[in-house]
């Protein structure tokens, strides 16, 4: 095919399979690594003689890094080029796969999860930048279908993560959930090199450390880390972590209000109250979602006595419902209705968990947790639509990055809730305590959403998405 013919093909179909496939594959790496580990926590804890709170760092470390790395790598994609950032991120994922395979200790594994958090965080912001550049270069309208497919792929991948993790752990051992990143990242890297156009030349206006707001990143990271250190060590509270968190938070606020383009834009949050409420809703909703991801699989293995593969299989109905709900949510114009349905299903799921115990058959356990697939699928795509409506147009990129950050805060909060409820090992009583906690959070979300007048109506949303 001649260059002219290829150029005409790109112009007529700018977001075809060749362009979308490497982007979609890379965007799967973060959600799949977030959830695969759910069915490997018990074998890892057994091998390294660790408790629930200690293995909780395998979850918290990834999300702590993602909360900082997502907006940071998005900024780097703007400055250095999305393709360059994307390729470098994939190399980090491959290195993490190798290090996970030879991990000699739990601390080493936590370091691997940190590296995975940084590496997998490059895909989503790079993808959004690549979409924009492609649309501008070809004179195309915003690629809503392509971006919708990206979102649905991420949700679906997160849903099947526990199943895949269970099968890999059951057949090859827990190391496999890290090793599998090597071929996945390598295939994505080769496709990206072949099919994603090279970045245009860029010139930095200021030194890189100034562009990235390094002090803001450090203050934010220090605040989150101090809070997690205090909350995850159930038996021995490190009280000094609280003043460290408070000082870091105060410095973050002082610094952000003085900077024109801060890492956390507090002025935007204060000015756009509906957007801030959406972020809070996302953080609490994802706390519930990740309590299910990590808490249920640990209980099935630890209290029920089932294998990692069987625990993964028990999440198949949840995964199917999540996929269906995410597709339905992407086709829905309104916001309040999907949110209300999601939180109502969360309450029903919490009640169902109260009705099972370790002697229940596996199919009944799977049926009890399946209802949580609906909020998992609906909350993600509906929150994305809410941010699109409520964020100022000129700050949509930063607002989207903050959406991910608040979701990761919810994931870290889930590790704390699980650690408090489960203690040293999961039991029927601890599962029921977790279910009550999830039910209370879901009920609060339902009531708050019902009376939230800041949510745009379906008609307004339709105008924003002609």
KOLDO-305295 format. One record per residue: x, y, z of N, C-alpha, C in turn. Coordinates in steps of 0.2 Angstrom, whole numbers, padded with zeros to 4 digits, always signed. Atoms other than C-alpha are relative to their C-alpha. Layout:
// residues N
XYZXYZXYZ/...
//
This chain:
// residues 466
+0004-0006+0000+0000+0000+0000+0004+0006+0000/-0004-0006+0001+0007+0017-0005-0001+0005+0006/+0001-0005-0005+0009+0031+0008-0006+0004+0000/+0007-0004+0000-0005+0041+0001-0006-0004+0001/+0006+0004-0001-0017+0027+0001+0000-0002+0008/+0000+0001-0007-0012+0023+0019-0002+0006+0004/+0002-0006-0004-0014+0041+0024-0008+0001-0001/+0007-0001+0001-0032+0041+0016-0004-0005+0004/+0003+0005-0005-0036+0025+0026+0000+0003+0007/+0000-0003-0007-0031+0034+0042-0005+0005+0001/+0005-0006+0000-0041+0049+0038-0007-0002+0000/+0006+0002+0000-0056+0039+0034-0002-0004+0006/+0002+0004-0006-0055+0028+0049+0006+0001+0005/-0006-0002-0005-0043+0036+0062+0001-0004+0006/+0000+0004-0007-0048+0025+0077-0002-0007-0002/+0001+0007+0001-0047+0008+0069+0003-0004+0004/-0003+0005-0004-0041-0008+0076+0007+0001+0001/-0007-0001-0001-0023-0005+0073+0002+0005+0005/-0002-0005-0005-0023+0011+0083-0003-0002+0007/+0003+0001-0006-0035+0006+0096+0003-0007+0004/-0002+0006-0003-0028-0012+0100+0005+0001+0005/-0006+0000-0005-0011-0008+0108-0002+0005+0006/+0002-0004-0006-0020+0006+0118-0004-0003+0005/+0004+0004-0004-0033-0005+0124+0003-0005+0004/-0004+0005-0004-0021-0019+0129+0004+0003+0006/-0004-0003-0006-0010-0007+0139-0005+0003+0005/+0004-0002-0005-0025+0000+0148-0003-0005+0004/+0003+0006-0004-0030-0017+0154+0005-0002+0005/-0005+0002-0004-0013-0019+0163-0002+0002+0007/+0001-0002-0007-0018-0008+0178-0006-0004+0003/+0005+0003-0004-0035-0015+0182+0001-0008+0001/-0001+0007-0001-0030-0033+0179+0005-0001+0006/-0005+0001-0006-0015-0031+0191-0003+0002+0007/+0003-0002-0006-0026-0022+0203-0004-0006+0003/+0005+0005-0002-0038-0037+0204+0003-0008+0000/-0002+0007+0000-0028-0053+0200+0003-0002+0007/-0003+0002-0006-0019-0053+0217-0005-0002+0005/+0005+0002-0005-0036-0055+0226+0000-0007+0002/+0000+0007-0002-0035-0074+0225+0007-0003+0001/-0007+0003-0002-0016-0075+0228+0002+0003+0007/-0002-0003-0007-0016-0065+0245+0001-0006+0005/+0000+0005-0005-0019-0081+0255+0006-0004-0001/-0006+0003+0001-0005-0091+0247+0006+0004+0001/-0006-0004-0001+0007-0077+0248+0001+0001+0008/-0001-0001-0008+0003-0074+0267+0002-0007+0003/-0002+0007-0003+0005-0093+0270+0008-0001-0001/-0007+0001+0002+0022-0093+0261+0005+0004+0005/-0004-0005-0003+0029-0077+0270-0002+0000+0008/+0002+0000-0007+0020-0081+0287-0003+0007+0002/+0002-0007-0001+0011-0064+0286-0008+0000+0001/+0007-0001-0001-0006-0058+0292-0004+0004-0005/+0004-0004+0005-0020-0049+0283+0002+0007-0001/-0002-0007+0000-0014-0032+0288+0007+0001-0004/-0007+0000+0004+0004-0036+0281-0001-0001-0007/+0001+0000+0007-0002-0042+0265-0005+0005-0003/+0004-0006+0002-0014-0027+0264+0005+0005-0004/-0005-0005+0003+0002-0017+0259+0001-0002-0008/+0000+0002+0008+0002-0027+0242-0005+0003-0004/+0005-0004+0004-0014-0018+0238+0001+0007+0001/-0001-0007-0001-0011-0002+0246+0006+0003-0003/-0006-0002+0003+0006+0000+0239-0001+0002-0008/+0001-0001+0007+0000-0001+0221-0004+0006-0001/+0004-0006+0000-0014+0011+0224+0003+0007+0002/-0003-0006-0002-0004+0023+0233+0005+0003-0006/-0004-0002+0006+0008+0024+0218-0004+0002-0006/+0004-0002+0005-0006+0025+0206-0003+0007+0001/+0003-0006-0002-0014+0039+0215+0004+0006-0002/-0005-0006+0002+0002+0050+0212+0002-0001-0007/-0003+0001+0006+0008+0042+0196-0005+0001-0006/+0005-0001+0006-0008+0043+0185+0000+0008-0002/+0000-0007+0002-0009+0063+0185+0007+0002-0002/-0007-0002+0001+0010+0064+0185+0002-0003-0007/-0001+0002+0006+0012+0053+0170-0004+0003-0006/+0004-0004+0005-0002+0062+0161+0003+0006-0001/-0004-0007+0002+0008+0078+0163+0006-0002-0004/-0006+0002+0004+0024+0069+0157-0002-0001-0008/+0002+0002+0006+0014+0063+0142-0001+0007-0004/+0001-0006+0003+0009+0081+0138+0007+0004-0002/-0006-0003+0001+0027+0087+0140+0005-0004-0005/-0005+0004+0004+0037+0073+0132-0002-0004-0005/+0003+0004+0005+0025+0064+0121-0003-0006+0003/+0004+0005-0003+0012+0051+0125+0003-0007-0002/-0003+0006+0003+0020+0037+0114+0006-0002+0004/-0007+0001-0004+0037+0039+0123-0002-0002+0007/+0002+0002-0006+0028+0038+0140-0003-0006+0001/+0003+0006+0001+0018+0024+0135+0005-0006+0000/-0005+0006+0001+0033+0013+0129+0004-0001+0006/-0004+0001-0006+0043+0017+0145-0004-0003+0005/+0004+0003-0005+0029+0012+0156-0001-0007-0001/+0001+0008+0001+0027-0005+0147+0007-0003+0002/-0007+0003-0002+0046-0008+0150+0000-0001+0007/+0000+0001-0008+0043-0005+0169-0004-0006+0002/+0004+0005-0002+0029-0017+0169+0004-0007-0002/-0004+0007+0001+0040-0031+0161+0006-0001+0005/-0005+0001-0006+0054-0027+0174-0003-0003+0006/+0004+0002-0006+0041-0029+0188-0002-0007-0001/+0001+0007+0001+0036-0046+0180+0006-0004+0002/-0006+0004-0001+0054-0052+0181+0001+0000+0008/-0001+0000-0007+0056-0046+0199-0005-0003+0004/+0005+0003-0004+0040-0053+0205+0001-0008-0001/-0001+0007+0001+0045-0070+0198+0006-0003+0005/-0006+0002-0004+0061-0070+0209-0001+0002+0007/+0001-0003-0007+0053-0062+0225+0002-0004+0005/-0002+0005-0006+0062-0069+0241-0004+0002+0006/+0003-0002-0006+0051-0059+0253-0006+0004-0001/+0006-0004+0001+0035-0050+0256+0002+0008-0001/-0002-0007+0001+0044-0033+0257+0002+0001-0008/-0002+0000+0007+0052-0037+0240-0007+0001-0005/+0006+0000+0004+0034-0040+0233-0003+0006+0000/+0003-0006-0001+0028-0024+0240+0004+0005-0005/-0004-0004+0005+0042-0015+0230-0002-0002-0007/+0003+0002+0007+0036-0025+0214-0006+0003-0001/+0006-0003+0001+0019-0019+0217+0000+0008-0001/-0002-0007+0001+0026-0001+0218+0002+0001-0007/-0002-0001+0007+0034-0003+0201-0005-0001-0005/+0005+0002+0004+0019-0011+0194-0005+0006+0000/+0004-0006+0000+0009+0004+0200+0002+0006-0004/-0002-0005+0004+0020+0016+0192+0000-0001-0008/+0000+0002+0006+0022+0006+0176-0007+0000-0004/+0007+0000+0003+0003+0003+0173-0004+0006+0000/+0004-0007+0000-0002+0021+0177+0001+0004-0006/-0002-0004+0005+0006+0027+0161-0005-0001-0006/+0004+0001+0006-0007+0019+0149-0006+0004-0001/+0006-0004+0001-0023+0028+0153+0001+0007-0002/-0001-0007+0003-0017+0046+0152+0003+0001-0006/-0003+0000+0007-0006+0042+0137-0005-0001-0005/+0005+0001+0004-0021+0035+0129-0005+0006-0002/+0005-0006+0001-0032+0050+0131+0004+0005-0004/-0004-0005+0003-0018+0061+0125+0001-0002-0008/+0000+0002+0007-0016+0050+0109-0006+0001-0003/+0006-0002+0003-0034+0051+0106-0001+0007-0002/+0001-0008+0002-0034+0070+0106+0005+0001-0006/-0005-0002+0005-0018+0071+0095-0003-0003-0007/+0003+0003+0006-0026+0058+0083-0006+0004-0003/+0006-0004+0002-0042+0068+0082+0002+0007-0003/-0002-0006+0003-0033+0084+0079+0003+0000-0006/-0004+0001+0006-0022+0077+0066-0004-0002-0006/+0004+0002+0005-0036+0070+0056-0006+0004-0001/+0006-0004+0000-0049+0083+0059-0006-0004+0002/+0005+0004-0002-0060+0070+0067-0004+0003+0006/+0004-0002-0007-0074+0073+0081+0003-0004+0005/-0002+0004-0005-0070+0067+0098-0002-0007+0000/+0001+0007+0001-0068+0048+0098-0004-0003+0006/+0003+0003-0006-0082+0044+0110-0001-0007+0000/+0001+0008+0000-0085+0026+0104+0007-0003+0002/-0007+0003-0002-0066+0023+0105+0001+0000+0008/-0001-0001-0007-0065+0030+0122-0005-0004+0005/+0004+0004-0004-0080+0021+0128+0002-0007+0000/-0003+0007+0000-0072+0005+0122+0005-0001+0005/-0006+0000-0004-0057+0009+0132-0002-0001+0007/+0002+0000-0007-0067+0012+0148-0004-0007+0001/+0004+0006-0001-0078-0004+0145+0006-0006+0001/-0005+0005+0000-0062-0014+0142+0003+0000+0007/-0002+0000-0007-0055-0008+0159-0004-0003+0005/+0005+0002-0004-0070-0012+0168-0001-0008+0000/+0001+0008+0001-0072-0030+0160+0007-0003+0003/-0007+0003-0002-0053-0033+0163+0000-0001+0008/+0000+0001-0008-0055-0029+0182-0005-0005+0002/+0005+0005-0002-0070-0040+0183+0003-0007-0001/-0002+0006+0001-0061-0055+0176+0007-0001+0004/-0006+0001-0003-0045-0052+0186+0000-0005+0005/+0000+0006-0005-0049-0063+0201-0001-0007-0003/+0001+0007+0004-0054-0077+0189+0007-0002-0003/-0006+0002+0003-0038-0076+0180+0006-0001+0005/-0004+0001-0006-0028-0074+0196-0001-0006+0003/+0001+0007-0003-0036-0089+0203+0002-0006-0004/-0003+0006+0005-0032-0100+0188+0007+0000+0000/-0008+0000+0000-0014-0094+0187+0003-0003+0007/-0003+0002-0007-0011-0096+0206-0001-0008+0001/+0002+0007-0001-0020-0113+0206+0004-0005-0004/-0004+0004+0005-0010-0120+0191+0007+0001+0001/-0007-0001+0000+0007-0112+0192+0003+0003+0006/-0003-0003-0006+0008-0104+0209-0001+0008+0000/+0002-0007+0000+0006-0086+0215+0005+0004-0004/-0005-0004+0004+0022-0080+0206-0003+0001-0007/+0003-0001+0006+0012-0082+0190-0004+0006-0002/+0003-0006+0001+0002-0067+0193+0004+0006-0001/-0005-0005+0001+0017-0057+0192+0004-0001-0007/-0004+0002+0006+0026-0066+0178-0004+0001-0007/+0004-0001+0006+0011-0065+0166+0000+0007-0003/-0001-0007+0002+0015-0046+0165+0005+0000-0006/-0005+0000+0005+0030-0050+0154-0002-0001-0007/+0002+0000+0007+0022-0057+0139-0006+0005-0002/+0005-0005+0002+0007-0045+0140+0003+0006-0002/-0003-0006+0001+0018-0030+0141+0004+0000-0006/-0005+0000+0006+0030-0036+0127-0005+0000-0006/+0005+0000+0006+0015-0040+0115-0002+0008-0001/+0003-0007+0000+0008-0022+0119+0005+0004-0003/-0005-0005+0002+0025-0014+0117+0002-0001-0008/-0001+0001+0007+0028-0022+0100-0006+0003-0005/+0005-0003+0003+0011-0017+0094+0000+0007+0000/+0000-0008-0001+0013+0001+0100+0006+0002-0005/-0006-0002+0004+0030+0002+0091-0002+0000-0007/+0002+0001+0007+0022-0004+0075-0006+0004-0002/+0006-0003+0002+0005+0005+0075-0002+0006+0003/+0001-0006-0002+0006+0020+0085+0005+0005-0002/-0005-0004+0004+0013+0035+0076+0005+0003+0005/-0005-0003-0004+0029+0043+0083-0003+0007+0003/+0002-0007-0002+0027+0059+0094+0003+0005-0004/-0003-0006+0003+0029+0076+0087+0005+0003+0005/-0005-0003-0005+0044+0086+0094-0003+0005+0004/+0003-0004-0005+0041+0095+0110+0005+0004+0003/-0004-0004-0004+0049+0109+0119-0002+0002+0007/+0003-0002-0007+0048+0111+0138+0001+0007+0001/+0000-0007-0002+0044+0128+0144+0004+0002+0006/-0003-0001-0006+0051+0126+0161+0004-0006+0002/-0003+0007-0002+0062+0113+0170-0005-0005+0002/+0005+0005-0001+0053+0097+0171-0002-0001+0007/+0002+0000-0007+0053+0097+0190-0005+0005+0002/+0004-0005-0001+0044+0113+0190-0007-0001-0003/+0006+0002+0004+0031+0107+0177-0004-0005+0004/+0003+0005-0004+0027+0092+0188-0002+0001+0007/+0002-0002-0007+0025+0101+0204+0002-0006+0005/-0002+0005-0004+0036+0089+0213-0001+0001+0008/+0002-0001-0008+0033+0097+0231-0007-0002+0001/+0007+0003-0001+0015+0094+0229-0001-0007+0000/+0000+0008+0000+0017+0076+0224+0003-0003+0007/-0003+0003-0006+0028+0073+0239-0004+0002+0006/+0005-0002-0005+0016+0082+0251-0006-0005+0000/+0005+0004+0001+0002+0072+0244+0001-0008+0002/-0002+0007-0002+0011+0055+0245+0002-0001+0007/-0001+0000-0007+0017+0059+0262-0006-0001+0005/+0006+0000-0004+0000+0062+0269-0004-0007-0001/+0003+0007+0001-0007+0046+0261+0004-0005+0003/-0004+0006-0002+0007+0035+0266+0000+0000+0008/+0001-0001-0007+0006+0042+0284-0006-0003+0003/+0006+0003-0002-0012+0038+0285-0001-0007+0000/+0000+0007+0001-0010+0021+0278+0004-0004+0005/-0004+0003-0005+0004+0017+0290-0003-0001+0007/+0004+0000-0006-0007+0022+0305-0006-0005+0000/+0006+0004+0000-0022+0012+0299+0001-0007-0001/-0001+0007+0002-0015-0004+0292+0003-0004+0006/-0003+0003-0006-0005-0008+0308-0005+0000+0006/+0006+0000-0004-0020-0014+0318+0003-0001+0008/-0002+0002-0007-0010-0022+0333+0004+0006+0003/-0005-0005-0003+0003-0008+0335-0001+0007-0003/+0001-0006+0003-0004+0009+0331+0006+0005+0001/-0006-0004+0000+0010+0021+0326-0003+0007+0000/+0003-0006-0001+0003+0037+0333+0003+0006-0003/-0004-0005+0003+0017+0048+0326-0002+0001-0007/+0002-0001+0007+0010+0045+0309-0006+0005-0001/+0005-0005+0000-0005+0056+0313+0002+0007-0001/-0002-0007+0001+0004+0072+0315+0004+0001-0006/-0004+0000+0007+0015+0068+0300-0005+0001-0006/+0005-0001+0005-0001+0066+0290-0003+0007+0000/+0003-0006-0001-0008+0082+0297+0004+0006-0003/-0005-0005+0003+0008+0092+0293+0000+0000-0007/-0001+0001+0007+0009+0085+0276-0006+0003-0004/+0006-0003+0003-0009+0089+0272+0000+0008+0000/+0000-0007+0000-0007+0107+0278+0005+0003-0005/-0005-0002+0005+0009+0109+0268-0003-0001-0007/+0003+0001+0006-0001+0102+0253-0005+0006-0002/+0005-0006+0001-0015+0115+0255+0004+0006-0001/-0003-0006+0000-0003+0129+0258+0004+0001-0007/-0004+0000+0006+0008+0124+0243-0005+0001-0006/+0005+0000+0006-0007+0121+0231-0003+0006-0001/+0003-0006+0001-0015+0137+0234+0004+0006-0002/-0005-0005+0002+0001+0147+0230+0002-0002-0007/-0002+0002+0006+0004+0137+0214-0005+0001-0006/+0005-0001+0005-0004+0141+0197-0003-0006-0002/+0002+0007+0003-0005+0123+0191+0002-0005+0005/-0002+0005-0005-0004+0112+0207-0002-0007-0002/+0002+0007+0001-0004+0093+0208-0007-0001+0002/+0007+0001-0002-0020+0094+0218-0003+0007+0000/+0002-0006+0001-0030+0109+0212-0006+0001+0005/+0006-0001-0005-0040+0114+0228-0004+0006-0002/+0004-0005+0002-0046+0130+0220-0006-0003-0005/+0005+0003+0005-0055+0120+0206-0005-0004+0004/+0004+0004-0005-0062+0108+0220-0005+0004+0003/+0004-0004-0004-0069+0122+0230-0005+0004-0005/+0004-0003+0004-0076+0131+0215-0006-0004-0003/+0005+0005+0003-0085+0116+0207-0002-0005+0005/+0002+0005-0005-0094+0108+0221-0003-0006-0003/+0003+0006+0003-0104+0096+0210+0006-0005-0001/-0006+0004+0002-0087+0089+0204+0003-0003+0006/-0002+0002-0007-0081+0088+0222-0004-0006+0003/+0004+0005-0003-0096+0078+0227+0001-0007-0004/-0001+0006+0004-0093+0066+0212+0006-0004+0002/-0006+0003-0002-0076+0063+0218-0001-0004+0007/+0002+0003-0006-0082+0059+0236-0004-0006-0001/+0004+0005+0002-0095+0048+0229+0004-0006-0003/-0004+0006+0003-0082+0038+0219+0004-0003+0005/-0005+0003-0005-0070+0036+0233-0004-0005+0005/+0004+0005-0004-0084+0028+0244-0002-0006-0003/+0002+0005+0004-0091+0018+0230+0005-0005-0001/-0006+0004+0001-0074+0011+0226+0002-0004+0006/-0002+0003-0006-0071+0007+0244-0004-0007+0000/+0004+0006+0000-0086-0005+0243+0002-0005-0005/-0002+0004+0006-0081-0012+0226+0006-0004+0002/-0006+0003-0002-0063-0016+0232+0000-0004+0006/+0001+0004-0005-0069-0023+0248-0002-0007-0002/+0002+0006+0003-0078-0036+0238+0006-0004-0004/-0006+0003+0003-0063-0039+0227+0005-0004+0004/-0005+0002-0004-0051-0042+0240-0002-0004+0006/+0002+0003-0006-0061-0047+0255-0004-0007-0001/+0003+0007+0001-0072-0061+0247+0004-0005-0002/-0005+0006+0002-0058-0071+0239+0004-0002+0006/-0004+0002-0006-0048-0071+0255-0005-0004+0005/+0004+0004-0005-0063-0077+0265-0002-0007-0004/+0001+0006+0003-0067-0091+0252+0005-0005+0001/-0006+0005-0001-0050-0098+0253+0002-0001+0008/-0002+0000-0007-0046-0094+0272-0005-0003+0004/+0005+0003-0004-0063-0099+0279-0003-0005-0003/+0004+0005+0004-0071-0109+0266+0004-0006-0002/-0005+0005+0001-0055-0119+0263+0000-0002-0008/+0000+0001+0007-0057-0118+0244+0007+0002-0003/-0006-0001+0003-0042-0117+0232+0000+0007-0003/-0001-0006+0004-0036-0101+0223-0004+0000-0006/+0004+0001+0006-0044-0107+0207-0007+0000+0001/+0007+0000-0002-0060-0111+0215-0003+0007+0002/+0002-0007-0002-0061-0094+0223-0001+0005-0006/+0001-0004+0006-0058-0086+0206-0006-0002-0004/+0006+0003+0004-0072-0097+0198-0006+0003+0004/+0006-0002-0004-0084-0091+0212-0001+0008-0002/+0002-0007+0002-0082-0073+0205-0002+0001-0007/+0002+0000+0007-0087-0078+0187-0007+0004-0001/+0006-0004+0001-0105-0072+0189+0000+0007+0002/-0002-0007-0002-0099-0056+0197+0003+0003-0006/-0003-0003+0006-0088-0053+0182-0005+0001-0006/+0005+0000+0006-0102-0057+0169-0005+0006+0001/+0005-0005-0002-0114-0045+0178+0004+0007-0001/-0004-0006+0000-0100-0032+0179+0000+0003-0008/+0000-0001+0007-0098-0033+0160-0006+0003-0003/+0007-0002+0003-0116-0032+0156-0002+0007+0003/+0002-0007-0003-0119-0017+0168+0005+0005-0003/-0004-0005+0003-0104-0008+0161-0002+0002-0007/+0003-0002+0007-0111-0009+0143-0006+0004+0001/+0006-0003-0001-0128-0004+0149+0001+0007+0003/-0001-0007-0003-0121+0011+0159+0003+0004-0006/-0002-0004+0006-0112+0017+0143-0005+0002-0004/+0005-0002+0004-0128+0018+0134-0005+0004+0003/+0004-0004-0004-0137+0027+0148+0001+0007+0000/-0001-0007+0001-0139+0046+0146+0000+0003+0007/+0000-0003-0006-0144+0049+0164+0005-0002+0005/-0005+0001-0005-0133+0049+0180-0003-0003+0006/+0003+0002-0006-0145+0048+0195-0002-0007+0000/+0003+0007+0001-0154+0032+0189+0006-0006+0001/-0005+0006+0000-0138+0021+0186+0004+0000+0007/-0003+0000-0007-0130+0027+0203-0005-0003+0005/+0005+0003-0005-0146+0023+0213-0001-0007-0001/+0000+0007+0002-0147+0006+0204+0006-0004+0003/-0006+0002-0002-0129+0003+0208+0000-0001+0008/-0001+0000-0008-0130+0007+0227-0006-0005+0003/+0006+0005-0003-0147-0003+0229+0003-0007-0001/-0003+0007+0001-0138-0018+0222+0005-0002+0005/-0005+0001-0005-0124-0015+0234-0003-0002+0006/+0004+0002-0006-0136-0016+0248-0002-0007+0000/+0003+0007+0000-0144-0032+0242+0006-0005+0000/-0006+0004+0000-0127-0039+0239+0003-0001+0008/-0002+0000-0007-0122-0035+0257-0005-0005+0004/+0005+0005-0004-0138-0044+0264+0001-0007-0002/-0001+0007+0002-0134-0059+0253+0006-0003+0003/-0006+0002-0004-0117-0060+0261-0001-0002+0007/+0002+0002-0007-0125-0061+0278-0003-0006+0001/+0003+0006+0000-0134-0076+0273+0004-0006-0002/-0005+0006+0001-0119-0087+0269+0005-0001+0005/-0006+0001-0004-0105-0095+0279+0004-0005-0003/-0005+0005+0003-0091-0107+0277-0002-0006-0002/+0003+0007+0001-0102-0122+0276-0004+0001-0007/+0004+0000+0006-0112-0115+0261+0004-0003-0006/-0003+0003+0006-0109-0123+0244+0003+0006-0004/-0003-0006+0004-0098-0113+0232-0004+0003-0005/+0005-0003+0005-0112-0110+0220-0004+0006+0004/+0003-0005-0004-0121-0101+0234+0004+0006+0002/-0005-0006-0001-0106-0090+0238+0000+0004-0006/+0000-0003+0006-0105-0086+0220-0006+0004-0001/+0006-0003+0001-0123-0081+0219-0001+0006+0005/+0001-0006-0005-0122-0070+0235+0004+0006-0002/-0005-0005+0001-0107-0060+0229-0002+0003-0007/+0001-0002+0007-0114-0059+0210-0003+0007+0000/+0004-0007+0000-0125-0043+0214+0005+0006+0000/-0005-0005+0000-0109-0033+0217+0003+0002-0007/-0002-0002+0007-0105-0034+0198-0004+0006-0003/+0004-0005+0003-0119-0022+0194+0003+0007+0003/-0004-0007-0002-0111-0007+0205+0007+0000-0003/-0007+0000+0003-0094-0012+0199+0000+0003-0007/+0001-0002+0007-0100-0010+0181-0002+0007-0001/+0003-0006+0001-0111+0005+0183+0004+0006+0003/-0003-0006-0003-0101+0016+0195+0006+0003-0004/-0005-0002+0004-0086+0017+0184-0002+0005-0006/+0002-0004+0006-0094+0023+0168-0004+0006+0001/+0004-0006-0002-0107+0034+0176+0004+0006+0003/-0004-0005-0003-0094+0043+0186+0004+0004-0005/-0003-0003+0006-0084+0046+0170-0004+0005-0003/+0004-0005+0004-0099+0054+0162-0002+0006+0005/+0001-0005-0005-0102+0064+0178+0006+0005+0000/-0006-0004+0000-0084+0071+0178+0000+0004-0007/+0000-0003+0007-0086+0075+0159-0005+0006+0000/+0005-0005+0000-0102+0085+0163+0002+0006+0005/-0001-0005-0006-0096+0094+0179+0007+0004+0000/-0006-0003+0000-0078+0098+0176+0001+0006-0006/-0001-0005+0005-0073+0114+0167+0004-0003-0006/-0003+0003+0006-0068+0110+0149+0007+0001-0001/-0007-0001+0000-0051+0118+0150+0004-0004+0005/-0003+0004-0005-0047+0107+0165-0002-0007+0000/+0003+0006+0000-0055+0091+0159+0005-0006+0001/-0006+0005-0001-0038+0081+0158+0002+0000+0008/-0002+0000-0007-0033+0086+0176-0006-0003+0004/+0006+0003-0003-0051+0082+0182-0001-0007-0001/+0000+0007+0001-0050+0065+0174+0005-0004+0004/-0005+0003-0004-0034+0062+0183-0002-0001+0007/+0002+0000-0007-0041+0067+0200-0006-0006+0001/+0005+0005+0000-0056+0055+0196+0004-0007+0002/-0004+0007-0002-0043+0040+0196+0003+0001+0007/-0004-0001-0007-0034+0047+0211-0005-0002+0006/+0005+0001-0005-0050+0047+0221-0003-0008+0000/+0001+0007+0000-0054+0029+0215+0005-0004+0004/-0006+0004-0003-0037+0023+0221-0001+0002+0008/+0001-0001-0007-0041+0032+0238-0005-0005+0003/+0005+0005-0002-0056+0021+0239+0003-0007+0001/-0003+0007+0000-0046+0005+0235+0005+0000+0006/-0004+0000-0006-0033+0010+0249-0005-0001+0006/+0005+0000-0006-0048+0013+0261-0002-0007+0001/+0002+0007-0001-0054-0005+0257+0005-0004+0003/-0005+0005-0004-0038-0013+0263+0000+0002+0007/+0001-0001-0007-0040-0004+0279-0006-0003+0003/+0006+0003-0002-0058-0009+0281+0000-0008+0001/-0001+0007+0000-0053-0027+0277+0004-0002+0006/-0005+0002-0005-0039-0027+0289-0003+0001+0007/+0003-0001-0006-0050-0020+0303-0005-0006+0001/+0005+0005-0001-0064-0033+0300+0003-0007+0001/-0003+0007+0000-0053-0048+0297+0005-0002+0005/-0005+0002-0005-0039-0046+0309+0005-0004-0003/-0005+0004+0002-0027-0060+0308-0002-0005-0006/+0003+0004+0005-0038-0071+0297-0007+0000-0001/+0008-0001+0001-0055-0071+0289-0004-0006+0003/+0005+0005-0002-0069-0080+0297-0007+0002-0002/+0007-0002+0002-0088-0080+0295-0002+0006+0003/+0002-0006-0003-0090-0067+0308+0003+0006-0003/-0004-0006+0003-0077-0056+0300-0003+0002-0007/+0004-0001+0006-0086-0058+0283-0006+0004+0001/+0006-0003-0002-0102-0053+0291+0001+0007+0002/-0002-0007-0002-0094-0038+0299+0001+0004-0006/-0002-0003+0006-0087-0033+0282-0006+0002-0004/+0006-0001+0004-0104-0035+0274-0005+0005+0003/+0003-0005-0003-0112-0024+0287+0003+0007-0002/-0004-0006+0002-0099-0011+0284-0002+0003-0007/+0001-0001+0007-0102-0012+0265-0007+0003-0001/+0007-0002+0001-0121-0011+0267-0001+0007+0003/+0001-0007-0003-0120+0005+0278+0003+0005-0005/-0003-0004+0004-0108+0013+0266-0005+0001-0007/+0005+0000+0006-0120+0009+0251-0006+0003+0002/+0006-0004-0001-0135+0015+0260+0001+0007+0001/-0001-0008+0000-0127+0032+0264+0001+0003-0007/-0001-0002+0006-0122+0033+0246-0007+0001-0004/+0007+0000+0003-0140+0029+0240-0004+0006+0003/+0004-0006-0003-0148+0042+0252+0003+0007-0003/-0003-0006+0002-0135+0055+0247-0001+0002-0007/+0001-0001+0008-0137+0052+0228-0007+0002-0001/+0007-0002+0001-0156+0053+0230-0001+0007+0001/+0001-0007-0001-0155+0070+0237+0005+0005-0003/-0005-0004+0003-0141+0076+0227-0002+0004-0006/+0003-0004+0005-0147+0091+0216+0005+0002-0005/-0006-0002+0005-0130+0094+0208+0001-0005-0006/+0000+0004+0006-0132+0079+0196-0004+0003-0005/+0004-0003+0006-0136+0085+0179-0006-0005-0002/+0005+0004+0002-0152+0078+0172+0001-0003-0007/-0001+0004+0006-0153+0066+0157+0000+0004-0006/+0000-0005+0006-0158+0080+0145+0006+0004-0001/-0006-0004+0000-0143+0090+0150+0006-0004-0003/-0005+0005+0002-0132+0075+0148+0000-0001-0008/+0001+0001+0007-0139+0072+0130+0002+0006-0004/-0003-0006+0004-0135+0090+0125+0008+0000+0000/-0007+0000-0001-0117+0087+0131+0003-0005-0005/-0002+0006+0004-0116+0071+0121-0005-0001-0006/+0004+0000+0006-0125+0075+0104+0001-0006-0004/
//
